[in-house]
Amino acid sequence: AGSLVALELVSTSGAQRETLRHNTALFRGRMSEEGFDVLPGEHPIAPVMFGDAALATRIADAMLGHGVYVIAFSFPVVPRDKARIRVQLSAAHSEDDVETCVRAFVAARSEVG
């Protein structure tokens, strides 16, 4: 029954897809404005690149202190020297949620150096 409702929702409304597109573009744009390296794309999984595994981990840890839970990925999950923090946007996020995440990245970067 749940699957049928989900299929009906997807086929009758594009509002959530549009919200997801908007949130994704907002996040990617704001992060670029703040000087972060986000892998290009339009998909809602936005890898924020740091290169150094220890740095990505310290940033992720600092972000938790700002109320944003993210995970750092490093070798062997991703190629060596391509460490990143994976952010996944959702239609359930508000613009304020996206801005909170961007502010947390900025603050964590300042704290970690």
N, CA, C and O atoms as CSV, one atom per row, in Angstrom:
chain,resi,resn,atom,element,x,y,z
A,1,ALA,N,N,0.830,-1.183,0.000
A,1,ALA,CA,C,0.000,0.000,0.000
A,1,ALA,C,C,0.875,1.247,0.000
A,1,ALA,O,O,0.587,2.211,-0.710
A,2,GLY,N,N,1.933,1.231,0.788
A,2,GLY,CA,C,2.830,2.386,0.841
A,2,GLY,C,C,3.488,2.656,-0.498
A,2,GLY,O,O,3.655,3.811,-0.889
A,3,SER,N,N,3.861,1.600,-1.202
A,3,SER,CA,C,4.480,1.758,-2.517
A,3,SER,C,C,3.514,2.386,-3.504
A,3,SER,O,O,3.900,3.245,-4.297
A,4,LEU,N,N,2.261,1.961,-3.457
A,4,LEU,CA,C,1.261,2.531,-4.361
A,4,LEU,C,C,1.054,4.018,-4.090
A,4,LEU,O,O,0.942,4.811,-5.026
A,5,VAL,N,N,1.004,4.392,-2.839
A,5,VAL,CA,C,0.844,5.807,-2.495
A,5,VAL,C,C,2.061,6.593,-2.982
A,5,VAL,O,O,1.915,7.690,-3.522
A,6,ALA,N,N,3.252,6.042,-2.795
A,6,ALA,CA,C,4.466,6.721,-3.247
A,6,ALA,C,C,4.462,6.903,-4.758
A,6,ALA,O,O,4.813,7.972,-5.258
A,7,LEU,N,N,4.066,5.864,-5.487
A,7,LEU,CA,C,4.003,5.972,-6.946
A,7,LEU,C,C,2.972,7.004,-7.381
A,7,LEU,O,O,3.210,7.762,-8.322
A,8,GLU,N,N,1.844,7.038,-6.712
A,8,GLU,CA,C,0.825,8.039,-7.040
A,8,GLU,C,C,1.352,9.445,-6.787
A,8,GLU,O,O,1.152,10.341,-7.607
A,9,LEU,N,N,2.009,9.637,-5.679
A,9,LEU,CA,C,2.555,10.947,-5.339
A,9,LEU,C,C,3.564,11.405,-6.387
A,9,LEU,O,O,3.538,12.556,-6.822
A,10,VAL,N,N,4.440,10.509,-6.783
A,10,VAL,CA,C,5.461,10.839,-7.771
A,10,VAL,C,C,4.835,11.170,-9.123
A,10,VAL,O,O,5.295,12.078,-9.817
A,11,SER,N,N,3.806,10.449,-9.493
A,11,SER,CA,C,3.218,10.647,-10.821
A,11,SER,C,C,2.271,11.842,-10.894
A,11,SER,O,O,1.983,12.315,-11.993
A,12,THR,N,N,1.779,12.344,-9.768
A,12,THR,CA,C,0.794,13.420,-9.812
A,12,THR,C,C,1.336,14.776,-9.392
A,12,THR,O,O,0.663,15.785,-9.605
A,13,SER,N,N,2.513,14.842,-8.811
A,13,SER,CA,C,3.006,16.120,-8.307
A,13,SER,C,C,4.494,16.259,-8.565
A,13,SER,O,O,5.285,15.358,-8.284
A,14,GLY,N,N,4.849,17.404,-9.105
A,14,GLY,CA,C,6.259,17.691,-9.309
A,14,GLY,C,C,6.800,18.660,-8.280
A,14,GLY,O,O,7.960,19.065,-8.354
A,15,ALA,N,N,5.961,19.038,-7.313
A,15,ALA,CA,C,6.359,20.054,-6.339
A,15,ALA,C,C,7.575,19.623,-5.524
A,15,ALA,O,O,8.484,20.423,-5.309
A,16,GLN,N,N,7.605,18.382,-5.073
A,16,GLN,CA,C,8.744,17.937,-4.266
A,16,GLN,C,C,10.017,17.845,-5.096
A,16,GLN,O,O,11.104,18.157,-4.608
A,17,ARG,N,N,9.887,17.419,-6.351
A,17,ARG,CA,C,11.072,17.377,-7.219
A,17,ARG,C,C,11.610,18.787,-7.440
A,17,ARG,O,O,12.822,18.999,-7.441
A,18,GLU,N,N,10.712,19.746,-7.626
A,18,GLU,CA,C,11.142,21.132,-7.825
A,18,GLU,C,C,11.800,21.679,-6.559
A,18,GLU,O,O,12.805,22.385,-6.642
A,19,THR,N,N,11.252,21.366,-5.406
A,19,THR,CA,C,11.861,21.790,-4.145
A,19,THR,C,C,13.249,21.185,-3.999
A,19,THR,O,O,14.182,21.862,-3.568
A,20,LEU,N,N,13.388,19.920,-4.354
A,20,LEU,CA,C,14.697,19.266,-4.286
A,20,LEU,C,C,15.680,19.946,-5.239
A,20,LEU,O,O,16.823,20.204,-4.862
A,21,ARG,N,N,15.257,20.234,-6.451
A,21,ARG,CA,C,16.138,20.933,-7.405
A,21,ARG,C,C,16.559,22.296,-6.847
A,21,ARG,O,O,17.727,22.678,-6.931
A,22,HIS,N,N,15.603,23.014,-6.285
A,22,HIS,CA,C,15.893,24.329,-5.722
A,22,HIS,C,C,16.895,24.221,-4.577
A,22,HIS,O,O,17.875,24.965,-4.542
A,23,ASN,N,N,16.661,23.306,-3.646
A,23,ASN,CA,C,17.568,23.128,-2.509
A,23,ASN,C,C,18.970,22.760,-2.966
A,23,ASN,O,O,19.959,23.252,-2.423
A,24,THR,N,N,19.048,21.897,-3.962
A,24,THR,CA,C,20.343,21.464,-4.486
A,24,THR,C,C,21.089,22.640,-5.102
A,24,THR,O,O,22.268,22.850,-4.818
A,25,ALA,N,N,20.402,23.404,-5.942
A,25,ALA,CA,C,21.035,24.561,-6.584
A,25,ALA,C,C,21.432,25.614,-5.546
A,25,ALA,O,O,22.505,26.210,-5.645
A,26,LEU,N,N,20.582,25.838,-4.567
A,26,LEU,CA,C,20.887,26.803,-3.514
A,26,LEU,C,C,22.138,26.386,-2.750
A,26,LEU,O,O,23.040,27.198,-2.545
A,27,PHE,N,N,22.194,25.135,-2.331
A,27,PHE,CA,C,23.354,24.654,-1.576
A,27,PHE,C,C,24.626,24.758,-2.402
A,27,PHE,O,O,25.633,25.290,-1.936
A,28,ARG,N,N,24.579,24.252,-3.619
A,28,ARG,CA,C,25.776,24.263,-4.457
A,28,ARG,C,C,26.238,25.703,-4.730
A,28,ARG,O,O,27.434,25.994,-4.692
A,29,GLY,N,N,25.287,26.590,-5.005
A,29,GLY,CA,C,25.633,27.976,-5.271
A,29,GLY,C,C,26.211,28.684,-4.059
A,29,GLY,O,O,27.223,29.378,-4.167
A,30,ARG,N,N,25.575,28.513,-2.900
A,30,ARG,CA,C,26.048,29.156,-1.678
A,30,ARG,C,C,27.429,28.630,-1.267
A,30,ARG,O,O,28.290,29.393,-0.828
A,31,MET,N,N,27.624,27.329,-1.413
A,31,MET,CA,C,28.930,26.774,-1.049
A,31,MET,C,C,30.018,27.312,-1.970
A,31,MET,O,O,31.122,27.613,-1.515
A,32,SER,N,N,29.721,27.433,-3.244
A,32,SER,CA,C,30.695,28.012,-4.180
A,32,SER,C,C,30.986,29.462,-3.820
A,32,SER,O,O,32.140,29.891,-3.853
A,33,GLU,N,N,29.942,30.223,-3.474
A,33,GLU,CA,C,30.132,31.617,-3.055
A,33,GLU,C,C,31.055,31.710,-1.844
A,33,GLU,O,O,31.825,32.662,-1.723
A,34,GLU,N,N,30.983,30.747,-0.965
A,34,GLU,CA,C,31.801,30.740,0.250
A,34,GLU,C,C,33.189,30.151,0.022
A,34,GLU,O,O,33.983,30.046,0.957
A,35,GLY,N,N,33.481,29.767,-1.220
A,35,GLY,CA,C,34.822,29.313,-1.564
A,35,GLY,C,C,35.084,27.834,-1.387
A,35,GLY,O,O,36.240,27.410,-1.374
A,36,PHE,N,N,34.032,27.040,-1.249
A,36,PHE,CA,C,34.209,25.593,-1.127
A,36,PHE,C,C,34.219,24.946,-2.502
A,36,PHE,O,O,33.611,25.450,-3.447
A,37,ASP,N,N,34.911,23.835,-2.596
A,37,ASP,CA,C,35.008,23.066,-3.837
A,37,ASP,C,C,33.964,21.951,-3.791
A,37,ASP,O,O,34.145,20.946,-3.104
A,38,VAL,N,N,32.873,22.140,-4.528
A,38,VAL,CA,C,31.811,21.129,-4.609
A,38,VAL,C,C,31.900,20.491,-5.988
A,38,VAL,O,O,31.922,21.190,-7.001
A,39,LEU,N,N,31.951,19.164,-6.024
A,39,LEU,CA,C,32.016,18.502,-7.331
A,39,LEU,C,C,30.830,18.939,-8.179
A,39,LEU,O,O,29.711,19.034,-7.676
A,40,PRO,N,N,31.065,19.208,-9.466
A,40,PRO,CA,C,29.983,19.695,-10.315
A,40,PRO,C,C,28.868,18.669,-10.496
A,40,PRO,O,O,29.088,17.463,-10.392
A,41,GLY,N,N,27.691,19.168,-10.763
A,41,GLY,CA,C,26.539,18.311,-11.014
A,41,GLY,C,C,25.266,18.981,-10.567
A,41,GLY,O,O,25.286,20.047,-9.952
A,42,GLU,N,N,24.166,18.347,-10.881
A,42,GLU,CA,C,22.860,18.854,-10.481
A,42,GLU,C,C,22.165,17.906,-9.514
A,42,GLU,O,O,21.062,18.189,-9.048
A,43,HIS,N,N,22.802,16.796,-9.216
A,43,HIS,CA,C,22.183,15.798,-8.350
A,43,HIS,C,C,22.258,16.243,-6.901
A,43,HIS,O,O,23.134,17.030,-6.543
A,44,PRO,N,N,21.351,15.753,-6.057
A,44,PRO,CA,C,21.279,16.218,-4.671
A,44,PRO,C,C,22.358,15.667,-3.744
A,44,PRO,O,O,22.412,16.048,-2.575
A,45,ILE,N,N,23.207,14.789,-4.235
A,45,ILE,CA,C,24.361,14.364,-3.449
A,45,ILE,C,C,25.509,15.280,-3.859
A,45,ILE,O,O,26.000,15.225,-4.986
A,46,ALA,N,N,25.921,16.119,-2.919
A,46,ALA,CA,C,26.911,17.152,-3.220
A,46,ALA,C,C,28.197,16.886,-2.434
A,46,ALA,O,O,28.263,17.184,-1.241
A,47,PRO,N,N,29.213,16.332,-3.086
A,47,PRO,CA,C,30.484,16.098,-2.401
A,47,PRO,C,C,31.272,17.398,-2.266
A,47,PRO,O,O,31.600,18.044,-3.261
A,48,VAL,N,N,31.569,17.769,-1.029
A,48,VAL,CA,C,32.382,18.951,-0.746
A,48,VAL,C,C,33.808,18.445,-0.564
A,48,VAL,O,O,34.102,17.708,0.376
A,49,MET,N,N,34.686,18.847,-1.470
A,49,MET,CA,C,36.029,18.280,-1.537
A,49,MET,C,C,36.992,18.994,-0.594
A,49,MET,O,O,37.001,20.220,-0.488
A,50,PHE,N,N,37.811,18.175,0.095
A,50,PHE,CA,C,38.844,18.700,0.975
A,50,PHE,C,C,40.213,18.120,0.646
A,50,PHE,O,O,41.233,18.718,0.991
A,51,GLY,N,N,40.253,16.972,-0.011
A,51,GLY,CA,C,41.520,16.355,-0.365
A,51,GLY,C,C,42.151,15.608,0.795
A,51,GLY,O,O,42.321,14.390,0.736
A,52,ASP,N,N,42.494,16.324,1.839
A,52,ASP,CA,C,43.151,15.742,3.004
A,52,ASP,C,C,42.135,15.058,3.915
A,52,ASP,O,O,41.164,15.682,4.344
A,53,ALA,N,N,42.356,13.794,4.208
A,53,ALA,CA,C,41.417,13.005,5.012
A,53,ALA,C,C,41.267,13.557,6.429
A,53,ALA,O,O,40.156,13.648,6.951
A,54,ALA,N,N,42.384,13.921,7.046
A,54,ALA,CA,C,42.319,14.427,8.419
A,54,ALA,C,C,41.548,15.741,8.477
A,54,ALA,O,O,40.777,15.969,9.410
A,55,LEU,N,N,41.749,16.596,7.495
A,55,LEU,CA,C,41.033,17.871,7.454
A,55,LEU,C,C,39.528,17.644,7.288
A,55,LEU,O,O,38.727,18.259,7.992
A,56,ALA,N,N,39.145,16.770,6.367
A,56,ALA,CA,C,37.720,16.480,6.153
A,56,ALA,C,C,37.082,15.947,7.436
A,56,ALA,O,O,35.954,16.309,7.770
A,57,THR,N,N,37.798,15.096,8.143
A,57,THR,CA,C,37.276,14.538,9.393
A,57,THR,C,C,37.130,15.616,10.460
A,57,THR,O,O,36.131,15.646,11.179
A,58,ARG,N,N,38.117,16.497,10.565
A,58,ARG,CA,C,38.038,17.581,11.567
A,58,ARG,C,C,36.887,18.544,11.238
A,58,ARG,O,O,36.190,19.010,12.140
A,59,ILE,N,N,36.693,18.834,9.973
A,59,ILE,CA,C,35.579,19.713,9.564
A,59,ILE,C,C,34.250,19.046,9.924
A,59,ILE,O,O,33.370,19.689,10.497
A,60,ALA,N,N,34.103,17.771,9.594
A,60,ALA,CA,C,32.857,17.054,9.899
A,60,ALA,C,C,32.599,17.037,11.409
A,60,ALA,O,O,31.467,17.227,11.853
A,61,ASP,N,N,33.648,16.810,12.187
A,61,ASP,CA,C,33.499,16.804,13.641
A,61,ASP,C,C,33.078,18.181,14.157
A,61,ASP,O,O,32.219,18.279,15.033
A,62,ALA,N,N,33.676,19.236,13.620
A,62,ALA,CA,C,33.337,20.600,14.043
A,62,ALA,C,C,31.905,20.954,13.656
A,62,ALA,O,O,31.221,21.670,14.388
A,63,MET,N,N,31.457,20.460,12.526
A,63,MET,CA,C,30.092,20.764,12.090
A,63,MET,C,C,29.055,20.176,13.037
A,63,MET,O,O,27.990,20.761,13.231
A,64,LEU,N,N,29.356,19.034,13.621
A,64,LEU,CA,C,28.436,18.435,14.577
A,64,LEU,C,C,28.198,19.393,15.753
A,64,LEU,O,O,27.098,19.453,16.303
A,65,GLY,N,N,29.231,20.130,16.125
A,65,GLY,CA,C,29.098,21.127,17.174
A,65,GLY,C,C,28.182,22.278,16.786
A,65,GLY,O,O,27.719,23.032,17.642
A,66,HIS,N,N,27.927,22.405,15.493
A,66,HIS,CA,C,27.014,23.437,14.984
A,66,HIS,C,C,25.653,22.845,14.609
A,66,HIS,O,O,24.835,23.494,13.959
A,67,GLY,N,N,25.432,21.601,15.032
A,67,GLY,CA,C,24.129,20.985,14.811
A,67,GLY,C,C,23.914,20.363,13.454
A,67,GLY,O,O,22.781,20.051,13.089
A,68,VAL,N,N,24.987,20.176,12.695
A,68,VAL,CA,C,24.869,19.581,11.360
A,68,VAL,C,C,25.690,18.295,11.339
A,68,VAL,O,O,26.901,18.310,11.562
A,69,TYR,N,N,25.012,17.189,11.067
A,69,TYR,CA,C,25.673,15.882,11.039
A,69,TYR,C,C,26.015,15.527,9.600
A,69,TYR,O,O,25.129,15.348,8.764
A,70,VAL,N,N,27.299,15.428,9.324
A,70,VAL,CA,C,27.798,15.007,8.009
A,70,VAL,C,C,28.885,13.964,8.229
A,70,VAL,O,O,29.410,13.815,9.333
A,71,ILE,N,N,29.208,13.259,7.180
A,71,ILE,CA,C,30.228,12.215,7.250
A,71,ILE,C,C,31.355,12.545,6.278
A,71,ILE,O,O,31.112,12.898,5.124
A,72,ALA,N,N,32.574,12.427,6.753
A,72,ALA,CA,C,33.746,12.571,5.888
A,72,ALA,C,C,34.077,11.209,5.288
A,72,ALA,O,O,34.030,10.186,5.972
A,73,PHE,N,N,34.410,11.210,4.015
A,73,PHE,CA,C,34.816,9.994,3.324
A,73,PHE,C,C,36.256,10.164,2.858
A,73,PHE,O,O,36.633,11.208,2.325
A,74,SER,N,N,37.051,9.123,3.067
A,74,SER,CA,C,38.441,9.156,2.609
A,74,SER,C,C,38.833,7.757,2.123
A,74,SER,O,O,38.031,6.824,2.160
A,75,PHE,N,N,40.075,7.637,1.668
A,75,PHE,CA,C,40.584,6.364,1.166
A,75,PHE,C,C,40.412,5.288,2.236
A,75,PHE,O,O,40.722,5.544,3.399
A,76,PRO,N,N,39.938,4.110,1.893
A,76,PRO,CA,C,39.746,3.522,0.576
A,76,PRO,C,C,38.323,3.680,0.009
A,76,PRO,O,O,38.013,3.111,-1.037
A,77,VAL,N,N,37.465,4.443,0.685
A,77,VAL,CA,C,36.097,4.624,0.189
A,77,VAL,C,C,36.097,5.495,-1.060
A,77,VAL,O,O,35.314,5.265,-1.981
A,78,VAL,N,N,36.966,6.489,-1.092
A,78,VAL,CA,C,37.154,7.345,-2.266
A,78,VAL,C,C,38.637,7.308,-2.606
A,78,VAL,O,O,39.436,6.868,-1.779
A,79,PRO,N,N,39.031,7.755,-3.793
A,79,PRO,CA,C,40.455,7.711,-4.146
A,79,PRO,C,C,41.317,8.499,-3.155
A,79,PRO,O,O,40.875,9.474,-2.546
A,80,ARG,N,N,42.553,8.042,-3.021
A,80,ARG,CA,C,43.512,8.708,-2.136
A,80,ARG,C,C,43.606,10.192,-2.517
A,80,ARG,O,O,43.601,10.538,-3.698
A,81,ASP,N,N,43.690,11.054,-1.513
A,81,ASP,CA,C,43.786,12.516,-1.677
A,81,ASP,C,C,42.537,13.140,-2.300
A,81,ASP,O,O,42.599,14.245,-2.839
A,82,LYS,N,N,41.423,12.449,-2.228
A,82,LYS,CA,C,40.135,12.973,-2.711
A,82,LYS,C,C,39.106,12.951,-1.580
A,82,LYS,O,O,37.917,12.747,-1.823
A,83,ALA,N,N,39.562,13.160,-0.358
A,83,ALA,CA,C,38.658,13.135,0.795
A,83,ALA,C,C,37.598,14.211,0.633
A,83,ALA,O,O,37.847,15.279,0.073
A,84,ARG,N,N,36.429,13.908,1.128
A,84,ARG,CA,C,35.289,14.802,0.949
A,84,ARG,C,C,34.292,14.614,2.069
A,84,ARG,O,O,34.343,13.646,2.828
A,85,ILE,N,N,33.390,15.561,2.147
A,85,ILE,CA,C,32.226,15.437,3.013
A,85,ILE,C,C,31.031,15.350,2.088
A,85,ILE,O,O,30.833,16.195,1.215
A,86,ARG,N,N,30.252,14.327,2.292
A,86,ARG,CA,C,29.097,14.073,1.428
A,86,ARG,C,C,27.864,14.702,2.064
A,86,ARG,O,O,27.504,14.396,3.200
A,87,VAL,N,N,27.226,15.587,1.304
A,87,VAL,CA,C,25.994,16.232,1.745
A,87,VAL,C,C,24.885,15.764,0.815
A,87,VAL,O,O,25.046,15.779,-0.405
A,88,GLN,N,N,23.771,15.353,1.384
A,88,GLN,CA,C,22.644,14.939,0.562
A,88,GLN,C,C,21.449,15.826,0.889
A,88,GLN,O,O,20.929,15.821,2.004
A,89,LEU,N,N,21.030,16.589,-0.122
A,89,LEU,CA,C,19.886,17.471,0.028
A,89,LEU,C,C,18.599,16.692,-0.122
A,89,LEU,O,O,18.573,15.604,-0.698
A,90,SER,N,N,17.532,17.266,0.404
A,90,SER,CA,C,16.229,16.617,0.375
A,90,SER,C,C,15.158,17.673,0.143
A,90,SER,O,O,15.371,18.854,0.419
A,91,ALA,N,N,14.015,17.249,-0.361
A,91,ALA,CA,C,12.872,18.150,-0.507
A,91,ALA,C,C,12.312,18.527,0.855
A,91,ALA,O,O,11.588,19.516,0.969
A,92,ALA,N,N,12.628,17.772,1.872
A,92,ALA,CA,C,12.149,18.067,3.224
A,92,ALA,C,C,12.935,19.207,3.873
A,92,ALA,O,O,12.489,19.770,4.873
A,93,HIS,N,N,14.106,19.554,3.314
A,93,HIS,CA,C,14.887,20.655,3.862
A,93,HIS,C,C,14.258,21.991,3.473
A,93,HIS,O,O,13.725,22.136,2.373
A,94,SER,N,N,14.322,22.951,4.369
A,94,SER,CA,C,13.883,24.314,4.065
A,94,SER,C,C,15.095,25.124,3.598
A,94,SER,O,O,16.234,24.671,3.717
A,95,GLU,N,N,14.846,26.315,3.069
A,95,GLU,CA,C,15.961,27.186,2.714
A,95,GLU,C,C,16.789,27.514,3.961
A,95,GLU,O,O,18.013,27.617,3.888
A,96,ASP,N,N,16.124,27.675,5.089
A,96,ASP,CA,C,16.845,27.925,6.345
A,96,ASP,C,C,17.755,26.759,6.707
A,96,ASP,O,O,18.862,26.966,7.203
A,97,ASP,N,N,17.293,25.531,6.462
A,97,ASP,CA,C,18.127,24.351,6.712
A,97,ASP,C,C,19.382,24.394,5.849
A,97,ASP,O,O,20.485,24.124,6.324
A,98,VAL,N,N,19.202,24.736,4.583
A,98,VAL,CA,C,20.345,24.799,3.662
A,98,VAL,C,C,21.317,25.874,4.136
A,98,VAL,O,O,22.525,25.640,4.175
A,99,GLU,N,N,20.808,27.042,4.494
A,99,GLU,CA,C,21.669,28.131,4.970
A,99,GLU,C,C,22.378,27.745,6.271
A,99,GLU,O,O,23.543,28.089,6.468
A,100,THR,N,N,21.684,27.036,7.152
A,100,THR,CA,C,22.304,26.565,8.391
A,100,THR,C,C,23.490,25.655,8.084
A,100,THR,O,O,24.535,25.750,8.726
A,101,CYS,N,N,23.325,24.786,7.114
A,101,CYS,CA,C,24.407,23.876,6.725
A,101,CYS,C,C,25.591,24.661,6.158
A,101,CYS,O,O,26.742,24.386,6.501
A,102,VAL,N,N,25.313,25.624,5.305
A,102,VAL,CA,C,26.395,26.437,4.725
A,102,VAL,C,C,27.124,27.194,5.834
A,102,VAL,O,O,28.355,27.221,5.861
A,103,ARG,N,N,26.377,27.806,6.742
A,103,ARG,CA,C,27.005,28.534,7.854
A,103,ARG,C,C,27.847,27.598,8.715
A,103,ARG,O,O,28.907,27.994,9.199
A,104,ALA,N,N,27.395,26.370,8.911
A,104,ALA,CA,C,28.172,25.390,9.688
A,104,ALA,C,C,29.477,25.052,8.991
A,104,ALA,O,O,30.514,24.926,9.642
A,105,PHE,N,N,29.437,24.902,7.674
A,105,PHE,CA,C,30.694,24.652,6.921
A,105,PHE,C,C,31.656,25.823,7.097
A,105,PHE,O,O,32.843,25.621,7.354
A,106,VAL,N,N,31.147,27.045,6.959
A,106,VAL,CA,C,31.984,28.234,7.091
A,106,VAL,C,C,32.583,28.299,8.499
A,106,VAL,O,O,33.785,28.521,8.649
A,107,ALA,N,N,31.768,28.111,9.513
A,107,ALA,CA,C,32.250,28.170,10.894
A,107,ALA,C,C,33.266,27.072,11.166
A,107,ALA,O,O,34.296,27.322,11.792
A,108,ALA,N,N,32.987,25.860,10.702
A,108,ALA,CA,C,33.912,24.737,10.931
A,108,ALA,C,C,35.245,24.995,10.259
A,108,ALA,O,O,36.297,24.712,10.831
A,109,ARG,N,N,35.208,25.534,9.039
A,109,ARG,CA,C,36.446,25.842,8.333
A,109,ARG,C,C,37.257,26.877,9.127
A,109,ARG,O,O,38.478,26.761,9.236
A,110,SER,N,N,36.584,27.871,9.672
A,110,SER,CA,C,37.277,28.897,10.475
A,110,SER,C,C,37.889,28.296,11.735
A,110,SER,O,O,39.006,28.645,12.116
A,111,GLU,N,N,37.166,27.406,12.369
A,111,GLU,CA,C,37.638,26.781,13.597
A,111,GLU,C,C,38.824,25.855,13.353
A,111,GLU,O,O,39.797,25.850,14.108
A,112,VAL,N,N,38.720,25.082,12.292
A,112,VAL,CA,C,39.745,24.067,12.006
A,112,VAL,C,C,40.971,24.687,11.355
A,112,VAL,O,O,42.097,24.240,11.576
A,113,GLY,N,N,40.747,25.718,10.552
A,113,GLY,CA,C,41.867,26.411,9.901
A,113,GLY,C,C,42.225,25.881,8.566
A,113,GLY,O,O,43.148,26.386,7.928
